[in-house]
Amino acid sequence: MIPGKERPDYGMDAPPVIRNLLVAGFGSIVLSFLVAQFSWRAAPYVAIFLLWMGPWFILSGILMILSSRFGKYREREHLVDLLDLDGSEHVLDVGCGRGLILNEVASRLSSGKAVGIDIWQASDLSGNSPEVTLENARREGVEDRVEVLSADVRELPFEDASFDCITSSMCMHNISSSEERAKALTEIMRVLKPGGRFAILDFRNSKEYAEQLTKLGAIDVKRSGLRFKMYPPSRIVTGTKPRIDEGDET
Ligand SMILES: C[S@@+](CC[C@H](N)C(=O)[O-])C[C@H]1O[C@@H](n2cnc3c(N)ncnc32)[C@H](O)[C@@H]1O
């Protein structure tokens, strides 16, 4: 970020989930005291169960807030480090939201370009909109290297082999069926150039992504161990689309 400029704001991930966890947490604690007043035989057990569950829900909600406020800023640097950019790349960030990864990528480009696509679901990210993403790019001083489009990852509006690298953070799990996620991964492989690299971060389905991408012909596919900077803890799947001659060998 340029010193003296307004700070970018990358929003709160999954705000309804955080709200539900906090409501369920405080609700369970209140309910446990109410249940404890009843004289049924099971009442003390139910009350103790609720008293245990409440703090777990609250803790999960607080960890999600901390992840959005601090953890994801640290994890984005690691994710982009994995791409080993030289600055000239044309990079796509799928499900870019308010530009967390997109702008980090753009900050490492010189002649390259960072393109973000999203369907801007407010339930996945607070204040989610292309205007906010571009404003964050401006605040980071990278707006000249950033482009934002409205598009679904399952139907990318790009020619085959358009990008040198593709990133994605906490997007793919929002697609509920594995068939639809496979469609998205097929699109990612389609628009990646031969020799291009991908890094996909998510808290669920990473094994499925690694297997599917391997089936689609990706090479050097690696699935990281659990990473705890974000909550829920996440994994990163990396790999490369083979060049034509490499693809023939495998
Ligand atoms: C939790 S947010 C993460 C945003 C950003 N990548 C980040 O790490 O801050 C998930 C994003 O994925 C987007 N998304 C969900 N389903 C999508 C789809 N099918 N195609 C494109 N974007 C999608 C949502 O609109 C949201 O912006």
The ligand as an SDF file (V2000), in Angstrom:
LIG
                    3D

 27 29  0  0  0  0  0  0  0  0999 V2000
  -15.3510  -15.7410    0.6550 C   0  0  0  0  0  0  0  0  0  0  0  0
  -15.3380  -14.7670   -0.7780 S   0  0  0  0  0  0  0  0  0  0  0  0
  -13.5800  -14.6710   -1.1020 C   0  0  0  0  0  0  0  0  0  0  0  0
  -13.2270  -13.4800   -1.9360 C   0  0  0  0  0  0  0  0  0  0  0  0
  -11.7320  -13.3080   -2.2110 C   0  0  0  0  0  0  0  0  0  0  0  0
  -11.2310  -14.3630   -3.0740 N   0  0  0  0  0  0  0  0  0  0  0  0
  -10.9670  -13.2730   -0.9200 C   0  0  0  0  0  0  0  0  0  0  0  0
  -10.1930  -14.2090   -0.6610 O   0  0  0  0  0  0  0  0  0  0  0  0
  -11.1660  -12.3030   -0.1530 O   0  0  0  0  0  0  0  0  0  0  0  0
  -15.8820  -15.8850   -2.0830 C   0  0  0  0  0  0  0  0  0  0  0  0
  -16.1050  -15.1770   -3.3970 C   0  0  0  0  0  0  0  0  0  0  0  0
  -16.4200  -16.1510   -4.4060 O   0  0  0  0  0  0  0  0  0  0  0  0
  -17.4300  -15.5960   -5.2270 C   0  0  0  0  0  0  0  0  0  0  0  0
  -18.1130  -16.6890   -5.9350 N   0  0  0  0  0  0  0  0  0  0  0  0
  -18.9050  -17.6520   -5.4210 C   0  0  0  0  0  0  0  0  0  0  0  0
  -19.3350  -18.4860   -6.3890 N   0  0  0  0  0  0  0  0  0  0  0  0
  -18.7860  -18.0460   -7.5530 C   0  0  0  0  0  0  0  0  0  0  0  0
  -18.8540  -18.4730   -8.9090 C   0  0  0  0  0  0  0  0  0  0  0  0
  -19.5940  -19.5300   -9.2530 N   0  0  0  0  0  0  0  0  0  0  0  0
  -18.1690  -17.7810   -9.8410 N   0  0  0  0  0  0  0  0  0  0  0  0
  -17.4330  -16.6910   -9.4970 C   0  0  0  0  0  0  0  0  0  0  0  0
  -17.3360  -16.2420   -8.2330 N   0  0  0  0  0  0  0  0  0  0  0  0
  -17.9940  -16.8920   -7.2620 C   0  0  0  0  0  0  0  0  0  0  0  0
  -18.3220  -14.8400   -4.2710 C   0  0  0  0  0  0  0  0  0  0  0  0
  -19.1530  -13.9060   -4.9060 O   0  0  0  0  0  0  0  0  0  0  0  0
  -17.2590  -14.2000   -3.3650 C   0  0  0  0  0  0  0  0  0  0  0  0
  -16.8310  -12.9660   -3.8660 O   0  0  0  0  0  0  0  0  0  0  0  0
  1  2  1  0
  2  3  1  0
  2 10  1  0
  3  4  1  0
  4  5  1  0
  5  6  1  0
  5  7  1  0
  7  8  2  0
  7  9  1  0
 10 11  1  0
 11 12  1  0
 11 26  1  0
 12 13  1  0
 13 14  1  0
 13 24  1  0
 14 15  1  0
 14 23  1  0
 15 16  2  0
 16 17  1  0
 17 18  1  0
 17 23  2  0
 18 19  1  0
 18 20  2  0
 20 21  1  0
 21 22  2  0
 22 23  1  0
 24 25  1  0
 24 26  1  0
 26 27  1  0
M  CHG  2   2   1   9  -1
M  END
$$$$
